[in-house]
Amino acid sequence: MSMLTPPGMGGKYRITGDVYPRMRRPHRRRRIILGAAAAVVVLGAAGWGTLQLVDVFSGGDEKTTTTAAGKQADCKAAPKPTPSAQTAGAPLPKPAQITVNVYNATPRAGLAKSTADELKKRGFVIGKVGNAPVAYDKKVPGSGLLLGSPGAAKGAFSVVGTQLKGATTKVDARTTADVDLIIGTAFKTLDPKAAADAALVALNKPKPVPGRC
């Protein structure tokens, strides 16, 4: 009789043999699976938190949609170009619409005529040519002075000014549309025709203001 058989019991209740059940440790596979699942959950939470932080610092609160063409639908349209104060309300006059009186305020002879001849070649209408009035004779220190009515400031000054960089402007009480070009002591020659033509083209085509996206 085995030592495991309770006293007074035998038969089918008798325990025989010398092999006894062992108490095994829990299998490690369950621990590995649970640990891996926990790691996945932790990594997923960390990734989601990172995306939220990136979204906050990159201005993710502004939701955008994408059109079929791949452009952002909420991109603000570029505003229409704003015309300058000189071109607002009416186009700039062409050289053939401007009469220029050329006066020489320097001691050098012949400047008024040569300058008038060149302006005529460039399409301007030439009016009077001669020495400057006493009020301006030898009293224009720069390259030149453009003198005209207040209306000339709305366009004629700008057009004539493309021919002589650095010329100053001044209005007087005249009511006619002609413009005086008074040659100053610093005058050498009119700007090269190519540069003047380019300045005139740029004057008639103001650059539009770019939009923001």
Buried (B, 14 or more C-beta within 10 A) or exposed (E): EEEEBEEEEEEEEEEEEEEEEEEEEEEEEEEEEEEEEEEEEEEEEEEEEEEEEEEEEEEEEEEEEEEEEEEEEEEEEEEEEEEEEBBEEEEBBEBEBBBBBBBBBBEEEEBBBBBBEBBBEBEBEBBEBEBBEEEBBEBBEBBBBBBBBEBBBBBBBBBBBBBBEEBBBBBEEBEEBBBBBBBBBEBEEBBEEEEBBEBBEEBBEEEEEEEEE
